[in-house]
Amino acid sequence: MFTGIVEATGEVRAVEDTADGRRLRIGSPFEELSHGQSISVSGACLTVEAFEPGEWFSVFLAEETIDRTFFDEIAEGDELNLERAMPADGRFDGHIVQGHVDATATVEEIERVGEDWRFTFSLPADVERYVVEKGSITVDGISLTVADRCEDSFAVAIIPTTYDVTTLSEKSPGDAAHLEVDVIAKYVERMV
């Protein structure tokens, strides 16, 4: 489980495509990693296969991951948001984030509002029922609050700290973004 509080960004250092699938090597400042550890990479929960402490780690992308993410278009030099799994005795600062990408959206508009920004994203039809104004949503692994909800889009307000420490500062209209809706909404729907 994650909280959606991005710890660092990492640069894609290598993309390896083989007959078996795709592997990424990602630069990372994390000194404490272990084989088999879960790590959120721009909102997708992936497993650390190999690593050099404080330098890099590598992950394998399953076909399901490639189908649901923009990782099929990832290239060397791209930046990704990173968050290690929350320890059981850790602080819970964001919201419940599983690292399960529900859909890929598109940045529709970026507007500067004083010191902060307003990002508008497309809202895919298959997840729109889970997104409510003032509800939680995860965008590229970032825990955010829905500021405005329209029929086929939603907007979030981005404070300077979030803009500076995540990959949002590199996004432009037309760019892809991973979405994870609030899992509590999915459970409520299933129970009702």
C-alpha atoms as an extended CHARMM CRD file, in Angstrom:
* protein
*
       192  EXT
         1         1  MET       CA              0.0000000000        0.0000000000        0.0000000000  PROA      1               0.0000000000
         2         2  PHE       CA              1.0910000000        3.5490000000       -0.7470000000  PROA      2               0.0000000000
         3         3  THR       CA             -0.0510000000        7.0030000000        0.3150000000  PROA      3               0.0000000000
         4         4  GLY       CA              0.4260000000        8.9700000000       -2.8950000000  PROA      4               0.0000000000
         5         5  ILE       CA              3.1070000000       11.1700000000       -1.3320000000  PROA      5               0.0000000000
         6         6  VAL       CA              5.8940000000       11.0850000000       -3.9300000000  PROA      6               0.0000000000
         7         7  GLU       CA              9.3340000000       10.6730000000       -2.3460000000  PROA      7               0.0000000000
         8         8  ALA       CA             11.4740000000       11.3530000000       -5.4130000000  PROA      8               0.0000000000
         9         9  THR       CA             11.5680000000       11.3200000000       -9.1770000000  PROA      9               0.0000000000
        10        10  GLY       CA             13.7630000000        8.9440000000      -11.1220000000  PROA      10              0.0000000000
        11        11  GLU       CA             15.0700000000        9.0720000000      -14.6600000000  PROA      11              0.0000000000
        12        12  VAL       CA             14.5980000000        6.0870000000      -16.9480000000  PROA      12              0.0000000000
        13        13  ARG       CA             18.1520000000        4.9410000000      -17.6630000000  PROA      13              0.0000000000
        14        14  ALA       CA             17.3770000000        1.9240000000      -19.8450000000  PROA      14              0.0000000000
        15        15  VAL       CA             14.4250000000        0.2860000000      -21.5710000000  PROA      15              0.0000000000
        16        16  GLU       CA             14.9660000000       -3.3480000000      -22.5550000000  PROA      16              0.0000000000
        17        17  ASP       CA             12.4700000000       -5.1540000000      -24.7530000000  PROA      17              0.0000000000
        18        18  THR       CA             12.8050000000       -8.9210000000      -25.0830000000  PROA      18              0.0000000000
        19        19  ALA       CA             10.5670000000      -11.7530000000      -26.2530000000  PROA      19              0.0000000000
        20        20  ASP       CA              9.5230000000      -12.1620000000      -22.6020000000  PROA      20              0.0000000000
        21        21  GLY       CA              8.5250000000       -8.5430000000      -21.9680000000  PROA      21              0.0000000000
        22        22  ARG       CA              9.8860000000       -5.1360000000      -21.0150000000  PROA      22              0.0000000000
        23        23  ARG       CA             12.2730000000       -4.1010000000      -18.2540000000  PROA      23              0.0000000000
        24        24  LEU       CA             13.0610000000       -0.6070000000      -17.0270000000  PROA      24              0.0000000000
        25        25  ARG       CA             16.1560000000        0.5760000000      -15.1780000000  PROA      25              0.0000000000
        26        26  ILE       CA             15.3010000000        3.7030000000      -13.2000000000  PROA      26              0.0000000000
        27        27  GLY       CA             17.6820000000        6.0690000000      -11.4220000000  PROA      27              0.0000000000
        28        28  SER       CA             16.8560000000        6.2820000000       -7.7210000000  PROA      28              0.0000000000
        29        29  PRO       CA             18.2160000000        7.9960000000       -4.6040000000  PROA      29              0.0000000000
        30        30  PHE       CA             16.8600000000        5.2090000000       -2.3520000000  PROA      30              0.0000000000
        31        31  GLU       CA             19.6380000000        3.6240000000       -0.2700000000  PROA      31              0.0000000000
        32        32  GLU       CA             17.3790000000        1.0190000000        1.3060000000  PROA      32              0.0000000000
        33        33  LEU       CA             15.8820000000       -1.2630000000       -1.3220000000  PROA      33              0.0000000000
        34        34  SER       CA             15.5010000000       -5.0260000000       -1.4010000000  PROA      34              0.0000000000
        35        35  HSD       CA             14.8090000000       -7.6730000000       -4.0180000000  PROA      35              0.0000000000
        36        36  GLY       CA             11.0440000000       -8.2120000000       -4.2940000000  PROA      36              0.0000000000
        37        37  GLN       CA             10.1440000000       -4.8720000000       -2.7050000000  PROA      37              0.0000000000
        38        38  SER       CA              7.0550000000       -3.0660000000       -4.0090000000  PROA      38              0.0000000000
        39        39  ILE       CA              7.5880000000        0.4140000000       -5.3730000000  PROA      39              0.0000000000
        40        40  SER       CA              5.1520000000        2.8530000000       -6.9650000000  PROA      40              0.0000000000
        41        41  VAL       CA              6.4490000000        4.0650000000      -10.3180000000  PROA      41              0.0000000000
        42        42  SER       CA              4.2200000000        6.9180000000      -11.4920000000  PROA      42              0.0000000000
        43        43  GLY       CA              1.3320000000        5.1940000000       -9.7490000000  PROA      43              0.0000000000
        44        44  ALA       CA              1.9660000000        1.6100000000      -10.8920000000  PROA      44              0.0000000000
        45        45  CYS       CA              2.9660000000       -0.8720000000       -8.1860000000  PROA      45              0.0000000000
        46        46  LEU       CA              6.0270000000       -2.6800000000       -9.5210000000  PROA      46              0.0000000000
        47        47  THR       CA              8.5150000000       -5.1420000000       -8.0110000000  PROA      47              0.0000000000
        48        48  VAL       CA             12.2190000000       -4.3940000000       -7.5820000000  PROA      48              0.0000000000
        49        49  GLU       CA             14.1930000000       -7.1000000000       -9.4350000000  PROA      49              0.0000000000
        50        50  ALA       CA             17.7070000000       -5.7260000000       -9.0720000000  PROA      50              0.0000000000
        51        51  PHE       CA             19.2290000000       -2.5480000000       -7.6490000000  PROA      51              0.0000000000
        52        52  GLU       CA             22.3310000000       -0.5760000000       -6.7830000000  PROA      52              0.0000000000
        53        53  PRO       CA             21.6620000000        1.3310000000       -3.5190000000  PROA      53              0.0000000000
        54        54  GLY       CA             21.3660000000        5.0640000000       -4.1010000000  PROA      54              0.0000000000
        55        55  GLU       CA             21.8690000000        4.6050000000       -7.8550000000  PROA      55              0.0000000000
        56        56  TRP       CA             19.1430000000        2.6090000000       -9.6710000000  PROA      56              0.0000000000
        57        57  PHE       CA             16.6570000000       -0.2360000000       -9.5760000000  PROA      57              0.0000000000
        58        58  SER       CA             15.0980000000       -2.3730000000      -12.3090000000  PROA      58              0.0000000000
        59        59  VAL       CA             11.5200000000       -3.6240000000      -12.7380000000  PROA      59              0.0000000000
        60        60  PHE       CA              9.7330000000       -5.9680000000      -15.1250000000  PROA      60              0.0000000000
        61        61  LEU       CA              6.5100000000       -4.8290000000      -16.7950000000  PROA      61              0.0000000000
        62        62  ALA       CA              3.8460000000       -7.5200000000      -17.1330000000  PROA      62              0.0000000000
        63        63  GLU       CA              1.5530000000       -7.4330000000      -20.1620000000  PROA      63              0.0000000000
        64        64  GLU       CA             -1.2930000000       -6.2020000000      -17.8960000000  PROA      64              0.0000000000
        65        65  THR       CA              0.8990000000       -3.2820000000      -16.7960000000  PROA      65              0.0000000000
        66        66  ILE       CA              1.7890000000       -2.3560000000      -20.3750000000  PROA      66              0.0000000000
        67        67  ASP       CA             -1.8910000000       -2.5330000000      -21.4100000000  PROA      67              0.0000000000
        68        68  ARG       CA             -3.0610000000       -0.1900000000      -18.6230000000  PROA      68              0.0000000000
        69        69  THR       CA             -0.2180000000        2.3360000000      -18.5520000000  PROA      69              0.0000000000
        70        70  PHE       CA              1.7820000000        4.6370000000      -20.7890000000  PROA      70              0.0000000000
        71        71  PHE       CA              4.8770000000        2.4990000000      -20.1660000000  PROA      71              0.0000000000
        72        72  ASP       CA              4.6400000000        1.1460000000      -23.7100000000  PROA      72              0.0000000000
        73        73  GLU       CA              5.7950000000        4.6130000000      -24.8420000000  PROA      73              0.0000000000
        74        74  ILE       CA              8.3780000000        5.2210000000      -22.0970000000  PROA      74              0.0000000000
        75        75  ALA       CA             11.8870000000        6.1690000000      -23.2580000000  PROA      75              0.0000000000
        76        76  GLU       CA             15.3230000000        6.7100000000      -21.7820000000  PROA      76              0.0000000000
        77        77  GLY       CA             15.5110000000       10.1070000000      -20.1250000000  PROA      77              0.0000000000
        78        78  ASP       CA             11.8440000000       10.2130000000      -19.0910000000  PROA      78              0.0000000000
        79        79  GLU       CA             11.1830000000       11.1290000000      -15.4420000000  PROA      79              0.0000000000
        80        80  LEU       CA              8.8760000000        9.0540000000      -13.2300000000  PROA      80              0.0000000000
        81        81  ASN       CA              7.4200000000        9.6090000000       -9.7510000000  PROA      81              0.0000000000
        82        82  LEU       CA              8.6710000000        7.1950000000       -7.0780000000  PROA      82              0.0000000000
        83        83  GLU       CA              7.2530000000        6.1140000000       -3.7350000000  PROA      83              0.0000000000
        84        84  ARG       CA              8.2610000000        3.1350000000       -1.6150000000  PROA      84              0.0000000000
        85        85  ALA       CA              5.5060000000        1.1330000000        0.0690000000  PROA      85              0.0000000000
        86        86  MET       CA              4.2880000000        2.5500000000        3.3640000000  PROA      86              0.0000000000
        87        87  PRO       CA              5.6830000000        0.7940000000        6.4550000000  PROA      87              0.0000000000
        88        88  ALA       CA              3.0770000000       -0.5120000000        8.9200000000  PROA      88              0.0000000000
        89        89  ASP       CA              4.2250000000        2.0120000000       11.5370000000  PROA      89              0.0000000000
        90        90  GLY       CA              4.5720000000        4.8490000000        9.0170000000  PROA      90              0.0000000000
        91        91  ARG       CA              2.7650000000        8.1410000000        8.7740000000  PROA      91              0.0000000000
        92        92  PHE       CA             -0.3290000000        8.1840000000        6.5580000000  PROA      92              0.0000000000
        93        93  ASP       CA             -0.2220000000       11.5780000000        4.8230000000  PROA      93              0.0000000000
        94        94  GLY       CA             -2.1140000000       11.0240000000        1.5330000000  PROA      94              0.0000000000
        95        95  HSD       CA             -4.9260000000        8.5340000000        0.9850000000  PROA      95              0.0000000000
        96        96  ILE       CA             -5.1360000000        4.7660000000        0.4130000000  PROA      96              0.0000000000
        97        97  VAL       CA             -3.2860000000        4.0960000000       -2.8380000000  PROA      97              0.0000000000
        98        98  GLN       CA             -2.8750000000        0.5390000000       -4.0910000000  PROA      98              0.0000000000
        99        99  GLY       CA             -0.6560000000        1.2230000000       -7.0730000000  PROA      99              0.0000000000
       100       100  HSD       CA             -3.2520000000       -0.2920000000       -9.4290000000  PROA      100             0.0000000000
       101       101  VAL       CA             -3.6140000000        1.9350000000      -12.4780000000  PROA      101             0.0000000000
       102       102  ASP       CA             -7.3030000000        2.0220000000      -13.4120000000  PROA      102             0.0000000000
       103       103  ALA       CA             -7.0020000000        4.0990000000      -16.5830000000  PROA      103             0.0000000000
       104       104  THR       CA             -4.7870000000        6.3900000000      -18.5790000000  PROA      104             0.0000000000
       105       105  ALA       CA             -5.9760000000        9.9760000000      -18.9880000000  PROA      105             0.0000000000
       106       106  THR       CA             -4.7280000000       12.9210000000      -21.0230000000  PROA      106             0.0000000000
       107       107  VAL       CA             -3.7190000000       16.3440000000      -19.7670000000  PROA      107             0.0000000000
       108       108  GLU       CA             -6.2760000000       18.7140000000      -21.3100000000  PROA      108             0.0000000000
       109       109  GLU       CA             -5.2750000000       22.0540000000      -19.8270000000  PROA      109             0.0000000000
       110       110  ILE       CA             -2.6980000000       23.5720000000      -17.4840000000  PROA      110             0.0000000000
       111       111  GLU       CA             -3.4530000000       26.9910000000      -16.0390000000  PROA      111             0.0000000000
       112       112  ARG       CA             -1.2680000000       29.0700000000      -13.7180000000  PROA      112             0.0000000000
       113       113  VAL       CA             -3.3560000000       30.4890000000      -10.8460000000  PROA      113             0.0000000000
       114       114  GLY       CA             -1.2500000000       32.8070000000       -8.6930000000  PROA      114             0.0000000000
       115       115  GLU       CA              1.4690000000       30.6310000000       -7.1490000000  PROA      115             0.0000000000
       116       116  ASP       CA             -0.2460000000       27.3410000000       -7.9450000000  PROA      116             0.0000000000
       117       117  TRP       CA             -1.5700000000       25.5280000000      -11.0040000000  PROA      117             0.0000000000
       118       118  ARG       CA             -4.8520000000       24.0170000000      -12.1440000000  PROA      118             0.0000000000
       119       119  PHE       CA             -4.5110000000       20.8270000000      -14.1810000000  PROA      119             0.0000000000
       120       120  THR       CA             -7.4840000000       19.4730000000      -16.1160000000  PROA      120             0.0000000000
       121       121  PHE       CA             -7.4410000000       15.8210000000      -17.1760000000  PROA      121             0.0000000000
       122       122  SER       CA             -9.7200000000       13.7720000000      -19.4040000000  PROA      122             0.0000000000
       123       123  LEU       CA            -11.9140000000       11.3340000000      -17.4990000000  PROA      123             0.0000000000
       124       124  PRO       CA            -12.2890000000        7.9150000000      -19.1530000000  PROA      124             0.0000000000
       125       125  ALA       CA            -15.8850000000        6.6650000000      -19.1350000000  PROA      125             0.0000000000
       126       126  ASP       CA            -15.0600000000        3.4010000000      -17.3530000000  PROA      126             0.0000000000
       127       127  VAL       CA            -13.8780000000        5.2090000000      -14.1830000000  PROA      127             0.0000000000
       128       128  GLU       CA            -15.9580000000        8.4110000000      -14.2250000000  PROA      128             0.0000000000
       129       129  ARG       CA            -18.5220000000        7.0910000000      -11.7160000000  PROA      129             0.0000000000
       130       130  TYR       CA            -15.7950000000        6.7990000000       -9.0370000000  PROA      130             0.0000000000
       131       131  VAL       CA            -14.6310000000       10.4120000000       -9.2900000000  PROA      131             0.0000000000
       132       132  VAL       CA            -16.4040000000       13.0410000000       -7.1980000000  PROA      132             0.0000000000
       133       133  GLU       CA            -15.6900000000       16.6650000000       -6.4110000000  PROA      133             0.0000000000
       134       134  LYS       CA            -13.5290000000       16.9420000000       -3.2610000000  PROA      134             0.0000000000
       135       135  GLY       CA            -12.8300000000       13.2070000000       -3.4440000000  PROA      135             0.0000000000
       136       136  SER       CA             -9.3970000000       11.6000000000       -3.6390000000  PROA      136             0.0000000000
       137       137  ILE       CA             -7.7270000000       10.5700000000       -6.8790000000  PROA      137             0.0000000000
       138       138  THR       CA             -4.2230000000        9.4410000000       -7.7310000000  PROA      138             0.0000000000
       139       139  VAL       CA             -2.5670000000       10.9430000000      -10.8180000000  PROA      139             0.0000000000
       140       140  ASP       CA              0.8220000000        9.4430000000      -11.7550000000  PROA      140             0.0000000000
       141       141  GLY       CA              1.1350000000        8.1990000000       -8.1680000000  PROA      141             0.0000000000
       142       142  ILE       CA              0.3170000000       11.5840000000       -6.6030000000  PROA      142             0.0000000000
       143       143  SER       CA             -2.4650000000       11.7860000000       -4.0090000000  PROA      143             0.0000000000
       144       144  LEU       CA             -4.7010000000       14.6760000000       -5.0920000000  PROA      144             0.0000000000
       145       145  THR       CA             -8.1370000000       16.1420000000       -4.3510000000  PROA      145             0.0000000000
       146       146  VAL       CA            -10.6150000000       16.6250000000       -7.1770000000  PROA      146             0.0000000000
       147       147  ALA       CA            -11.2460000000       20.3800000000       -7.3080000000  PROA      147             0.0000000000
       148       148  ASP       CA            -13.8430000000       20.2800000000      -10.0850000000  PROA      148             0.0000000000
       149       149  ARG       CA            -15.6840000000       17.4980000000      -11.8730000000  PROA      149             0.0000000000
       150       150  CYS       CA            -17.2650000000       17.7770000000      -15.3280000000  PROA      150             0.0000000000
       151       151  GLU       CA            -18.9290000000       15.0970000000      -17.4260000000  PROA      151             0.0000000000
       152       152  ASP       CA            -15.7700000000       13.9080000000      -19.1710000000  PROA      152             0.0000000000
       153       153  SER       CA            -12.9770000000       15.6890000000      -17.2750000000  PROA      153             0.0000000000
       154       154  PHE       CA            -11.8010000000       16.6910000000      -13.8240000000  PROA      154             0.0000000000
       155       155  ALA       CA             -9.4690000000       19.3310000000      -12.4460000000  PROA      155             0.0000000000
       156       156  VAL       CA             -7.0240000000       19.3810000000       -9.5440000000  PROA      156             0.0000000000
       157       157  ALA       CA             -5.2290000000       22.2550000000       -7.8440000000  PROA      157             0.0000000000
       158       158  ILE       CA             -1.4710000000       21.7780000000       -7.6380000000  PROA      158             0.0000000000
       159       159  ILE       CA              0.4940000000       23.6130000000       -4.9550000000  PROA      159             0.0000000000
       160       160  PRO       CA              4.0900000000       24.7440000000       -5.6480000000  PROA      160             0.0000000000
       161       161  THR       CA              5.6600000000       21.9230000000       -3.5990000000  PROA      161             0.0000000000
       162       162  THR       CA              3.7840000000       19.2140000000       -5.5140000000  PROA      162             0.0000000000
       163       163  TYR       CA              4.5990000000       20.9090000000       -8.8140000000  PROA      163             0.0000000000
       164       164  ASP       CA              8.3030000000       21.1100000000       -7.9320000000  PROA      164             0.0000000000
       165       165  VAL       CA              8.8740000000       17.5950000000       -6.5100000000  PROA      165             0.0000000000
       166       166  THR       CA              6.8380000000       15.5510000000       -9.0180000000  PROA      166             0.0000000000
       167       167  THR       CA              6.7740000000       15.0830000000      -12.7690000000  PROA      167             0.0000000000
       168       168  LEU       CA              3.7570000000       17.3910000000      -13.1390000000  PROA      168             0.0000000000
       169       169  SER       CA              6.1430000000       20.2570000000      -13.8830000000  PROA      169             0.0000000000
       170       170  GLU       CA              7.1490000000       18.3860000000      -17.0670000000  PROA      170             0.0000000000
       171       171  LYS       CA              3.5930000000       17.7140000000      -18.2990000000  PROA      171             0.0000000000
       172       172  SER       CA              2.0240000000       19.5000000000      -21.2520000000  PROA      172             0.0000000000
       173       173  PRO       CA             -1.4680000000       19.3120000000      -22.7770000000  PROA      173             0.0000000000
       174       174  GLY       CA             -1.7820000000       16.0380000000      -24.6650000000  PROA      174             0.0000000000
       175       175  ASP       CA              0.5470000000       14.1060000000      -22.3350000000  PROA      175             0.0000000000
       176       176  ALA       CA             -0.6470000000       10.8540000000      -20.7620000000  PROA      176             0.0000000000
       177       177  ALA       CA             -1.1880000000       10.3500000000      -17.0270000000  PROA      177             0.0000000000
       178       178  HSD       CA             -2.0340000000        7.2940000000      -14.9160000000  PROA      178             0.0000000000
       179       179  LEU       CA             -5.2330000000        7.3950000000      -12.8460000000  PROA      179             0.0000000000
       180       180  GLU       CA             -6.1490000000        5.3540000000       -9.8050000000  PROA      180             0.0000000000
       181       181  VAL       CA             -9.5950000000        6.0810000000       -8.4170000000  PROA      181             0.0000000000
       182       182  ASP       CA            -10.4110000000        5.8540000000       -4.7240000000  PROA      182             0.0000000000
       183       183  VAL       CA            -10.6440000000        2.1430000000       -3.8820000000  PROA      183             0.0000000000
       184       184  ILE       CA            -13.2590000000        2.8580000000       -1.2100000000  PROA      184             0.0000000000
       185       185  ALA       CA            -15.6860000000        3.9650000000       -3.9490000000  PROA      185             0.0000000000
       186       186  LYS       CA            -15.1700000000        0.6520000000       -5.7500000000  PROA      186             0.0000000000
       187       187  TYR       CA            -15.8890000000       -1.3350000000       -2.5750000000  PROA      187             0.0000000000
       188       188  VAL       CA            -19.0150000000        0.6940000000       -1.8420000000  PROA      188             0.0000000000
       189       189  GLU       CA            -20.2740000000        0.0880000000       -5.3870000000  PROA      189             0.0000000000
       190       190  ARG       CA            -19.6500000000       -3.6590000000       -5.0770000000  PROA      190             0.0000000000
       191       191  MET       CA            -21.4410000000       -3.9160000000       -1.7220000000  PROA      191             0.0000000000
       192       192  VAL       CA            -24.4590000000       -1.8960000000       -2.8640000000  PROA      192             0.0000000000
